[in-house]
Amino acid sequence: MALRSSLSFFLLLFFSALSNSGRPILAQATIPATFDGFVYENRPISTDSILIEAFFDPICPDSRDAWPPLKQALDFYGQRVYLTVHPFPLPYHDNAFVSSRALHIIHELNTSATYDLLELFFEHQKEFYNQPTFNLSRATVVSRVVTLATTAVGNSYYSAVASGFTDQNSDLMTRVSFKVSLKLQ
C-alpha cells in the first residue's frame, strides 16, 4: 500500500513538473463513434443476457490460453451469453499493436472473419513474439501480418488489408481500443 501511494505521489510530482500550470497533464481519450470491440457471432443481447467483455492481446500467451475455455463456455451457454472482445495491445509485446490493428482492418472488411483472424494469431503467435522478430523491420512484420490476415478474410482482400495499414482510421481505431480498454479495466 505504501509503495502504491509513493508511486502515485511520484507520478503526480512528475506530471506536475511537466505542466506549466502546476496541474498534471492528462492524455485525452477519443470517444469512439461506435461501440468499441468485436461482438462474438453477432448474438442478440437482452436484459437477461450475461455480458462478458474480454480484453485480448493477439500476441499474448495468456489471451491465447484463455480463449478455448471462454469459447467452450460460450458454446455451452449459447444465446444467454454475449461476448465482446476488446483488442488490448500490451506494450511489452512488440507486435501487439500491429496485430490489433489487423483485427480492426479485417473487421471493417468482413466482420465474420474477425474471430478467424484472432484464432490465426493465437495459432501463429510464436512467429510474432519479440525475439523472433527482433531483427526484422516493421515493414516486414506488417507484411507477414497482412499475409496471415489475408488467410482469414480471403486472398482477394490482400490489397485492401495491406492498404488498411496506411489508413489513419485503422490506426486511430486501434489507439482508441487501447485507451478504452485501459478505462474499462
Z-matrix of the N, CA and C atoms (Angstrom, degrees):
N
C 1 1.453
C 2 1.531 1 109.95
N 3 1.355 2 116.09 1 -43.70
C 4 1.460 3 119.69 2 179.97
C 5 1.519 4 110.61 3 -64.69
N 6 1.335 5 116.45 4 -37.13
C 7 1.458 6 120.41 5 178.15
C 8 1.526 7 110.59 6 -63.85
N 9 1.332 8 117.37 7 -41.77
C 10 1.463 9 121.30 8 -179.94
C 11 1.533 10 110.44 9 -63.41
N 12 1.336 11 117.63 10 -44.97
C 13 1.460 12 119.42 11 -178.87
C 14 1.523 13 110.68 12 -70.15
N 15 1.328 14 118.55 13 -33.08
C 16 1.464 15 121.22 14 176.45
C 17 1.521 16 110.47 15 -66.19
N 18 1.338 17 115.61 16 -42.77
C 19 1.451 18 119.98 17 177.99
C 20 1.526 19 110.74 18 -63.86
N 21 1.318 20 117.13 19 -43.22
C 22 1.465 21 120.94 20 178.20
C 23 1.521 22 110.83 21 -60.82
N 24 1.316 23 116.37 22 -43.25
C 25 1.466 24 120.51 23 179.45
C 26 1.523 25 110.40 24 -63.70
N 27 1.344 26 117.14 25 -42.89
C 28 1.456 27 120.92 26 178.74
C 29 1.527 28 110.78 27 -61.30
N 30 1.339 29 116.97 28 -45.72
C 31 1.464 30 119.94 29 179.96
C 32 1.524 31 111.50 30 -63.54
N 33 1.326 32 117.10 31 -39.46
C 34 1.457 33 120.68 32 177.13
C 35 1.523 34 110.53 33 -60.74
N 36 1.325 35 117.37 34 -45.83
C 37 1.463 36 120.96 35 178.38
C 38 1.521 37 111.32 36 -63.21
N 39 1.337 38 116.32 37 -42.08
C 40 1.459 39 120.85 38 -179.05
C 41 1.528 40 111.23 39 -61.17
N 42 1.321 41 116.62 40 -49.44
C 43 1.459 42 119.99 41 -179.09
C 44 1.528 43 111.53 42 -70.51
N 45 1.313 44 117.52 43 -31.13
C 46 1.462 45 119.97 44 176.36
C 47 1.513 46 110.68 45 -66.78
N 48 1.313 47 116.23 46 -36.82
C 49 1.466 48 119.96 47 179.21
C 50 1.527 49 111.02 48 -67.12
N 51 1.324 50 116.94 49 -31.58
C 52 1.457 51 120.66 50 178.75
C 53 1.523 52 112.74 51 -75.61
N 54 1.296 53 116.17 52 -21.95
C 55 1.447 54 121.29 53 -175.41
C 56 1.523 55 110.59 54 -89.49
N 57 1.311 56 116.50 55 137.89
C 58 1.470 57 120.43 56 177.10
C 59 1.516 58 111.90 57 -71.37
N 60 1.312 59 117.63 58 -29.56
C 61 1.453 60 121.01 59 -173.71
C 62 1.525 61 112.90 60 -92.37
N 63 1.322 62 117.53 61 -4.01
C 64 1.450 63 120.04 62 -177.85
C 65 1.512 64 113.13 63 87.08
N 66 1.336 65 116.81 64 -5.70
C 67 1.466 66 120.56 65 176.24
C 68 1.522 67 108.81 66 -94.76
N 69 1.332 68 117.81 67 149.09
C 70 1.462 69 120.06 68 179.45
C 71 1.530 70 111.51 69 -63.03
N 72 1.314 71 115.54 70 147.73
C 73 1.459 72 121.80 71 175.30
C 74 1.519 73 107.18 72 -84.59
N 75 1.303 74 117.67 73 125.47
C 76 1.454 75 121.43 74 -179.28
C 77 1.523 76 109.33 75 -116.86
N 78 1.329 77 115.83 76 132.60
C 79 1.458 78 120.00 77 177.74
C 80 1.520 79 109.05 78 -73.74
N 81 1.307 80 116.26 79 135.11
C 82 1.453 81 121.16 80 178.47
C 83 1.518 82 109.54 81 -83.46
N 84 1.299 83 117.36 82 126.81
C 85 1.459 84 121.87 83 175.93
C 86 1.521 85 108.29 84 -92.06
N 87 1.317 86 115.71 85 124.31
C 88 1.449 87 120.82 86 177.35
C 89 1.520 88 109.16 87 -67.27
N 90 1.303 89 116.66 88 135.00
C 91 1.460 90 120.62 89 177.12
C 92 1.520 91 107.42 90 -83.50
N 93 1.342 92 117.10 91 122.03
C 94 1.458 93 118.62 92 -177.98
C 95 1.525 94 112.12 93 -64.95
N 96 1.329 95 115.32 94 145.02
C 97 1.467 96 121.01 95 179.06
C 98 1.523 97 110.52 96 -71.50
N 99 1.322 98 115.94 97 -28.49
C 100 1.455 99 120.99 98 177.91
C 101 1.519 100 108.58 99 -127.26
N 102 1.319 101 116.05 100 171.58
C 103 1.454 102 121.28 101 178.74
C 104 1.518 103 109.53 102 -61.41
N 105 1.307 104 117.43 103 133.66
C 106 1.456 105 121.39 104 179.83
C 107 1.524 106 110.00 105 -82.26
N 108 1.297 107 116.40 106 144.03
C 109 1.447 108 121.64 107 175.22
C 110 1.514 109 112.01 108 108.82
N 111 1.326 110 114.08 109 173.47
C 112 1.450 111 121.40 110 -176.11
C 113 1.531 112 109.08 111 -119.39
N 114 1.319 113 115.92 112 118.99
C 115 1.458 114 121.73 113 -179.29
C 116 1.524 115 108.71 114 -77.01
N 117 1.313 116 115.71 115 133.94
C 118 1.455 117 121.49 116 -179.32
C 119 1.525 118 110.53 117 -80.34
N 120 1.322 119 115.75 118 123.04
C 121 1.472 120 124.21 119 177.07
C 122 1.527 121 113.92 120 53.80
N 123 1.305 122 118.94 121 22.59
C 124 1.467 123 122.84 122 178.92
C 125 1.518 124 112.64 123 43.83
N 126 1.306 125 116.14 124 45.14
C 127 1.462 126 121.15 125 179.87
C 128 1.523 127 109.97 126 -69.98
N 129 1.316 128 116.32 127 146.02
C 130 1.468 129 118.34 128 176.84
C 131 1.527 130 110.35 129 -72.32
N 132 1.305 131 116.24 130 147.06
C 133 1.458 132 120.60 131 177.00
C 134 1.517 133 107.97 132 -111.22
N 135 1.318 134 115.18 133 137.70
C 136 1.464 135 120.20 134 178.59
C 137 1.523 136 108.18 135 -135.30
N 138 1.317 137 115.72 136 178.76
C 139 1.464 138 120.02 137 -176.94
C 140 1.520 139 112.62 138 -65.94
N 141 1.329 140 118.44 139 -23.39
C 142 1.462 141 119.78 140 179.23
C 143 1.533 142 112.52 141 -101.65
N 144 1.343 143 117.36 142 11.06
C 145 1.464 144 121.24 143 177.11
C 146 1.523 145 110.36 144 -73.85
N 147 1.309 146 114.25 145 148.79
C 148 1.458 147 120.82 146 171.34
C 149 1.516 148 106.27 147 -94.54
N 150 1.309 149 116.59 148 120.45
C 151 1.462 150 121.97 149 -177.70
C 152 1.519 151 109.16 150 -97.31
N 153 1.326 152 115.93 151 123.06
C 154 1.459 153 121.60 152 175.56
C 155 1.525 154 107.13 153 -116.36
N 156 1.308 155 115.26 154 128.64
C 157 1.463 156 120.79 155 174.14
C 158 1.522 157 106.99 156 -116.69
N 159 1.332 158 115.64 157 117.17
C 160 1.460 159 121.64 158 -179.36
C 161 1.519 160 108.55 159 -107.96
N 162 1.295 161 116.04 160 143.13
C 163 1.459 162 122.68 161 179.79
C 164 1.521 163 106.93 162 -114.96
N 165 1.325 164 116.11 163 102.45
C 166 1.460 165 121.38 164 -172.62
C 167 1.514 166 112.13 165 -115.16
N 168 1.310 167 114.46 166 137.11
C 169 1.456 168 123.71 167 169.08
C 170 1.527 169 105.33 168 -102.63
N 171 1.332 170 118.41 169 118.91
C 172 1.466 171 120.24 170 -176.93
C 173 1.524 172 114.42 171 -60.65
N 174 1.327 173 117.44 172 -17.07
C 175 1.466 174 121.12 173 -178.81
C 176 1.528 175 111.34 174 -104.43
N 177 1.309 176 118.05 175 6.28
C 178 1.465 177 122.14 176 -176.96
C 179 1.530 178 111.04 177 -93.92
N 180 1.331 179 117.77 178 125.16
C 181 1.468 180 119.87 179 177.61
C 182 1.531 181 113.04 180 -61.28
N 183 1.327 182 117.47 181 -32.38
C 184 1.465 183 119.67 182 178.36
C 185 1.527 184 110.99 183 -66.82
N 186 1.322 185 117.51 184 -39.79
C 187 1.467 186 120.91 185 176.10
C 188 1.522 187 109.88 186 -63.54
N 189 1.326 188 115.62 187 -44.39
C 190 1.473 189 120.57 188 178.82
C 191 1.526 190 110.64 189 -58.84
N 192 1.330 191 116.63 190 -44.09
C 193 1.468 192 120.42 191 -177.77
C 194 1.530 193 112.25 192 -72.11
N 195 1.313 194 117.54 193 -26.85
C 196 1.461 195 120.99 194 179.49
C 197 1.528 196 112.27 195 -78.70
N 198 1.322 197 117.45 196 -22.48
C 199 1.453 198 120.73 197 -174.18
C 200 1.534 199 113.67 198 -65.34
N 201 1.342 200 121.72 199 -49.21
C 202 1.477 201 119.21 200 -178.02
C 203 1.534 202 114.59 201 -58.93
N 204 1.347 203 119.96 202 -45.58
C 205 1.470 204 117.00 203 178.21
C 206 1.531 205 112.99 204 -67.67
N 207 1.326 206 116.96 205 -33.22
C 208 1.462 207 119.64 206 176.91
C 209 1.518 208 109.95 207 -65.40
N 210 1.302 209 116.60 208 -44.11
C 211 1.459 210 121.28 209 178.60
C 212 1.538 211 110.76 210 -63.54
N 213 1.318 212 116.50 211 -37.76
C 214 1.467 213 121.03 212 177.00
C 215 1.531 214 110.84 213 -63.26
N 216 1.326 215 117.00 214 -41.37
C 217 1.470 216 120.63 215 177.50
C 218 1.528 217 110.47 216 -65.34
N 219 1.330 218 116.89 217 -39.36
C 220 1.461 219 120.41 218 178.01
C 221 1.526 220 110.80 219 -62.23
N 222 1.319 221 116.07 220 -42.64
C 223 1.466 222 119.97 221 178.40
C 224 1.528 223 110.90 222 -65.41
N 225 1.323 224 117.16 223 -39.89
C 226 1.460 225 121.39 224 -177.62
C 227 1.531 226 111.81 225 -67.65
N 228 1.335 227 116.27 226 -45.65
C 229 1.468 228 120.03 227 -175.77
C 230 1.522 229 113.48 228 -88.77
N 231 1.309 230 117.65 229 -11.76
C 232 1.460 231 121.75 230 173.97
C 233 1.517 232 114.77 231 59.09
N 234 1.310 233 115.13 232 -135.58
C 235 1.468 234 121.89 233 -173.72
C 236 1.524 235 113.99 234 -68.18
N 237 1.321 236 117.52 235 -8.83
C 238 1.474 237 119.44 236 179.19
C 239 1.526 238 112.35 237 -77.28
N 240 1.345 239 116.62 238 -13.03
C 241 1.459 240 121.01 239 -178.20
C 242 1.521 241 109.47 240 -114.20
N 243 1.317 242 115.75 241 134.17
C 244 1.461 243 123.61 242 -178.91
C 245 1.527 244 106.85 243 -120.18
N 246 1.314 245 117.35 244 121.30
C 247 1.466 246 122.03 245 -177.06
C 248 1.515 247 111.28 246 -115.19
N 249 1.306 248 114.58 247 135.08
C 250 1.452 249 121.71 248 168.36
C 251 1.515 250 107.68 249 -124.65
N 252 1.322 251 116.42 250 126.70
C 253 1.461 252 121.03 251 174.74
C 254 1.520 253 107.91 252 -101.55
N 255 1.323 254 114.35 253 127.11
C 256 1.460 255 121.57 254 175.68
C 257 1.521 256 107.69 255 -101.81
N 258 1.334 257 118.13 256 123.70
C 259 1.460 258 118.54 257 175.46
C 260 1.530 259 109.18 258 -67.17
N 261 1.309 260 115.50 259 129.62
C 262 1.464 261 121.41 260 -175.90
C 263 1.525 262 108.88 261 -133.49
N 264 1.344 263 116.88 262 82.45
C 265 1.467 264 120.02 263 -176.96
C 266 1.530 265 111.66 264 -70.62
N 267 1.306 266 115.30 265 110.46
C 268 1.456 267 120.08 266 -179.27
C 269 1.529 268 109.81 267 -73.16
N 270 1.325 269 117.27 268 136.79
C 271 1.463 270 120.28 269 -173.86
C 272 1.520 271 114.92 270 -66.30
N 273 1.315 272 118.51 271 -20.61
C 274 1.466 273 120.06 272 -179.64
C 275 1.521 274 112.85 273 -90.22
N 276 1.320 275 117.93 274 0.71
C 277 1.460 276 122.54 275 169.24
C 278 1.533 277 106.25 276 -103.37
N 279 1.321 278 115.86 277 103.66
C 280 1.469 279 122.03 278 -170.50
C 281 1.528 280 113.96 279 -52.24
N 282 1.304 281 118.40 280 -34.24
C 283 1.463 282 120.99 281 -174.72
C 284 1.521 283 113.58 282 -106.02
N 285 1.307 284 116.40 283 14.48
C 286 1.462 285 120.80 284 -178.40
C 287 1.531 286 112.38 285 -67.07
N 288 1.330 287 116.99 286 -39.09
C 289 1.460 288 119.10 287 -178.83
C 290 1.534 289 110.14 288 -66.44
N 291 1.323 290 116.57 289 -42.13
C 292 1.466 291 120.72 290 179.94
C 293 1.525 292 110.12 291 -62.94
N 294 1.330 293 116.90 292 -43.60
C 295 1.468 294 119.36 293 -179.11
C 296 1.529 295 111.54 294 -69.15
N 297 1.320 296 117.24 295 -37.33
C 298 1.470 297 120.33 296 176.46
C 299 1.523 298 110.47 297 -66.43
N 300 1.304 299 115.34 298 -37.62
C 301 1.464 300 119.46 299 176.94
C 302 1.525 301 110.72 300 -63.58
N 303 1.326 302 116.39 301 -39.25
C 304 1.471 303 120.17 302 177.65
C 305 1.524 304 110.61 303 -60.99
N 306 1.332 305 117.08 304 -37.95
C 307 1.472 306 119.40 305 177.26
C 308 1.525 307 110.94 306 -60.56
N 309 1.332 308 116.81 307 -42.12
C 310 1.472 309 120.04 308 178.00
C 311 1.530 310 110.95 309 -64.60
N 312 1.323 311 116.52 310 -41.96
C 313 1.467 312 120.40 311 -179.23
C 314 1.526 313 110.08 312 -62.35
N 315 1.323 314 116.70 313 -48.01
C 316 1.460 315 120.87 314 -179.72
C 317 1.523 316 110.78 315 -63.83
N 318 1.322 317 116.08 316 -39.78
C 319 1.465 318 120.01 317 -179.85
C 320 1.531 319 111.35 318 -61.54
N 321 1.325 320 116.07 319 -36.99
C 322 1.473 321 119.82 320 176.88
C 323 1.526 322 111.78 321 -68.95
N 324 1.327 323 117.10 322 -32.31
C 325 1.470 324 120.99 323 -177.83
C 326 1.531 325 112.38 324 -82.07
N 327 1.353 326 115.72 325 -39.82
C 328 1.462 327 119.61 326 -175.89
C 329 1.533 328 107.88 327 -162.33
N 330 1.317 329 116.90 328 100.22
C 331 1.465 330 121.06 329 -174.62
C 332 1.524 331 112.66 330 -59.93
N 333 1.313 332 118.35 331 -27.67
C 334 1.463 333 119.76 332 -178.75
C 335 1.530 334 112.27 333 -74.01
N 336 1.326 335 118.83 334 -10.29
C 337 1.468 336 121.75 335 -179.93
C 338 1.531 337 112.82 336 -97.84
N 339 1.321 338 118.57 337 -4.98
C 340 1.459 339 121.69 338 -175.46
C 341 1.519 340 112.00 339 -60.17
N 342 1.315 341 116.67 340 -49.07
C 343 1.461 342 119.69 341 -178.77
C 344 1.528 343 112.04 342 -73.12
N 345 1.327 344 117.53 343 -26.46
C 346 1.465 345 120.10 344 173.31
C 347 1.525 346 109.56 345 -62.89
N 348 1.321 347 115.81 346 -41.92
C 349 1.466 348 119.26 347 178.61
C 350 1.527 349 111.07 348 -67.99
N 351 1.319 350 117.34 349 -41.61
C 352 1.464 351 119.54 350 177.86
C 353 1.525 352 110.20 351 -56.84
N 354 1.323 353 116.51 352 -44.76
C 355 1.461 354 120.10 353 179.13
C 356 1.530 355 111.98 354 -66.70
N 357 1.320 356 117.27 355 -35.00
C 358 1.469 357 119.83 356 175.12
C 359 1.526 358 111.11 357 -63.99
N 360 1.335 359 116.62 358 -41.03
C 361 1.463 360 118.84 359 175.94
C 362 1.523 361 110.79 360 -60.74
N 363 1.320 362 116.99 361 -42.04
C 364 1.462 363 120.10 362 179.00
C 365 1.538 364 110.54 363 -62.65
N 366 1.329 365 117.20 364 -40.72
C 367 1.471 366 121.17 365 179.04
C 368 1.525 367 112.29 366 -66.42
N 369 1.318 368 117.05 367 -38.69
C 370 1.468 369 122.68 368 -174.40
C 371 1.527 370 112.40 369 -105.81
N 372 1.291 371 115.86 370 20.00
C 373 1.460 372 121.60 371 -172.90
C 374 1.530 373 112.87 372 -55.46
N 375 1.310 374 116.84 373 -43.51
C 376 1.469 375 120.61 374 -174.96
C 377 1.525 376 112.04 375 -60.40
N 378 1.324 377 117.35 376 -26.71
C 379 1.466 378 120.96 377 178.60
C 380 1.534 379 111.59 378 -68.61
N 381 1.337 380 116.46 379 -20.37
C 382 1.464 381 120.44 380 -176.00
C 383 1.527 382 113.00 381 -111.54
N 384 1.330 383 116.48 382 7.14
C 385 1.464 384 118.89 383 175.88
C 386 1.527 385 109.82 384 -64.25
N 387 1.304 386 116.12 385 165.28
C 388 1.461 387 122.11 386 -176.00
C 389 1.528 388 112.82 387 -57.03
N 390 1.316 389 117.46 388 -52.07
C 391 1.468 390 120.21 389 -173.96
C 392 1.529 391 113.55 390 -63.75
N 393 1.343 392 120.10 391 -47.27
C 394 1.472 393 119.16 392 -179.86
C 395 1.531 394 113.81 393 -64.49
N 396 1.311 395 117.97 394 -20.72
C 397 1.472 396 120.04 395 -178.91
C 398 1.531 397 112.23 396 -107.92
N 399 1.319 398 117.11 397 7.07
C 400 1.463 399 121.77 398 -174.57
C 401 1.526 400 112.83 399 -55.88
N 402 1.322 401 118.36 400 -42.08
C 403 1.463 402 122.17 401 -177.21
C 404 1.527 403 113.34 402 -95.65
N 405 1.320 404 116.81 403 10.10
C 406 1.463 405 120.40 404 179.16
C 407 1.523 406 110.35 405 -96.24
N 408 1.320 407 115.37 406 146.93
C 409 1.467 408 119.01 407 175.21
C 410 1.523 409 109.05 408 -73.35
N 411 1.301 410 115.75 409 160.56
C 412 1.473 411 119.85 410 176.50
C 413 1.525 412 110.35 411 -60.70
N 414 1.336 413 116.59 412 -38.43
C 415 1.468 414 120.69 413 179.40
C 416 1.531 415 111.22 414 -61.53
N 417 1.316 416 117.42 415 -37.74
C 418 1.456 417 121.24 416 178.60
C 419 1.529 418 110.44 417 -67.40
N 420 1.334 419 116.25 418 -42.59
C 421 1.471 420 119.95 419 178.36
C 422 1.526 421 109.92 420 -63.25
N 423 1.324 422 116.98 421 -45.53
C 424 1.469 423 120.48 422 178.94
C 425 1.523 424 109.89 423 -60.46
N 426 1.314 425 117.85 424 -41.14
C 427 1.461 426 121.47 425 178.76
C 428 1.529 427 110.60 426 -60.73
N 429 1.319 428 117.37 427 -41.12
C 430 1.469 429 120.67 428 178.12
C 431 1.532 430 111.19 429 -67.65
N 432 1.318 431 116.36 430 -37.05
C 433 1.467 432 120.42 431 177.10
C 434 1.522 433 110.07 432 -66.35
N 435 1.324 434 116.96 433 -41.73
C 436 1.471 435 121.04 434 178.12
C 437 1.532 436 110.03 435 -60.15
N 438 1.320 437 117.22 436 -43.35
C 439 1.466 438 121.30 437 179.15
C 440 1.526 439 110.53 438 -62.34
N 441 1.325 440 117.16 439 -44.35
C 442 1.464 441 120.63 440 178.59
C 443 1.529 442 111.33 441 -65.31
N 444 1.324 443 116.25 442 -43.67
C 445 1.467 444 120.85 443 -179.51
C 446 1.522 445 111.04 444 -63.34
N 447 1.315 446 116.23 445 -36.98
C 448 1.462 447 120.48 446 178.88
C 449 1.523 448 110.74 447 -64.10
N 450 1.320 449 116.67 448 -30.78
C 451 1.467 450 120.61 449 175.86
C 452 1.525 451 110.45 450 -60.96
N 453 1.327 452 116.43 451 -37.62
C 454 1.472 453 120.58 452 -178.36
C 455 1.519 454 112.82 453 -74.42
N 456 1.316 455 116.77 454 -38.18
C 457 1.465 456 120.18 455 -171.84
C 458 1.526 457 113.03 456 -101.36
N 459 1.334 458 117.26 457 -18.75
C 460 1.463 459 120.98 458 179.81
C 461 1.518 460 111.40 459 116.19
N 462 1.326 461 116.02 460 142.95
C 463 1.464 462 121.97 461 -176.38
C 464 1.517 463 113.76 462 -60.02
N 465 1.310 464 117.57 463 -28.23
C 466 1.467 465 119.83 464 -178.91
C 467 1.532 466 111.72 465 -66.33
N 468 1.322 467 117.56 466 -14.75
C 469 1.462 468 121.85 467 -179.53
C 470 1.532 469 113.45 468 -95.52
N 471 1.332 470 117.52 469 6.03
C 472 1.469 471 119.89 470 -174.30
C 473 1.528 472 112.54 471 -52.08
N 474 1.327 473 117.24 472 -51.98
C 475 1.471 474 119.59 473 -176.96
C 476 1.527 475 111.72 474 -66.81
N 477 1.319 476 117.50 475 -34.02
C 478 1.469 477 120.45 476 177.89
C 479 1.528 478 110.89 477 -66.81
N 480 1.333 479 116.56 478 -40.32
C 481 1.462 480 120.32 479 178.21
C 482 1.527 481 109.41 480 -66.48
N 483 1.322 482 116.93 481 -45.92
C 484 1.466 483 120.82 482 -179.60
C 485 1.525 484 110.84 483 -61.15
N 486 1.313 485 117.77 484 -44.18
C 487 1.465 486 120.10 485 -179.49
C 488 1.526 487 111.60 486 -70.12
N 489 1.332 488 117.53 487 -21.24
C 490 1.456 489 120.50 488 175.87
C 491 1.522 490 112.67 489 -61.16
N 492 1.336 491 116.35 490 -26.35
C 493 1.464 492 119.94 491 179.07
C 494 1.528 493 112.89 492 -80.18
N 495 1.314 494 117.65 493 -8.21
C 496 1.458 495 120.50 494 173.52
C 497 1.521 496 111.37 495 -103.96
N 498 1.320 497 116.05 496 -3.43
C 499 1.458 498 122.58 497 -179.99
C 500 1.531 499 109.68 498 -85.33
N 501 1.304 500 117.42 499 123.70
C 502 1.461 501 120.88 500 -179.52
C 503 1.523 502 112.47 501 -64.57
N 504 1.321 503 117.45 502 -25.12
C 505 1.457 504 120.80 503 -178.79
C 506 1.531 505 111.57 504 -63.40
N 507 1.342 506 117.58 505 -42.66
C 508 1.468 507 119.72 506 179.62
C 509 1.528 508 110.61 507 -67.55
N 510 1.313 509 116.45 508 -34.05
C 511 1.468 510 120.62 509 175.77
C 512 1.529 511 109.89 510 -64.78
N 513 1.318 512 116.21 511 -46.38
C 514 1.467 513 121.22 512 -179.73
C 515 1.525 514 111.31 513 -63.44
N 516 1.338 515 117.00 514 -44.18
C 517 1.468 516 119.88 515 -179.65
C 518 1.535 517 110.69 516 -61.09
N 519 1.321 518 116.98 517 -38.07
C 520 1.465 519 120.55 518 -179.89
C 521 1.518 520 110.68 519 -70.04
N 522 1.312 521 117.18 520 -38.65
C 523 1.471 522 120.57 521 176.65
C 524 1.530 523 110.55 522 -64.67
N 525 1.315 524 115.88 523 -43.09
C 526 1.465 525 120.17 524 179.10
C 527 1.530 526 109.96 525 -62.97
N 528 1.325 527 117.60 526 -42.59
C 529 1.467 528 120.68 527 177.64
C 530 1.523 529 110.89 528 -57.41
N 531 1.302 530 116.03 529 -43.15
C 532 1.470 531 120.06 530 179.56
C 533 1.530 532 110.20 531 -61.94
N 534 1.331 533 116.08 532 -47.01
C 535 1.465 534 120.42 533 -179.02
C 536 1.528 535 111.87 534 -65.80
N 537 1.328 536 116.70 535 -41.57
C 538 1.463 537 120.29 536 178.68
C 539 1.527 538 109.30 537 -63.79
N 540 1.319 539 117.39 538 -41.92
C 541 1.461 540 121.06 539 179.29
C 542 1.521 541 111.40 540 -61.23
N 543 1.314 542 116.62 541 -39.44
C 544 1.470 543 119.48 542 177.61
C 545 1.517 544 110.95 543 -63.13
N 546 1.322 545 116.77 544 -40.71
C 547 1.471 546 121.11 545 -178.18
C 548 1.527 547 112.63 546 -71.77
N 549 1.347 548 117.03 547 -34.56
C 550 1.465 549 120.56 548 -175.12
C 551 1.519 550 113.27 549 -81.00
N 552 1.286 551 117.32 550 -18.23
C 553 1.484 552 118.73 551 -176.78
C 554 1.499 553 111.64 552 -83.47
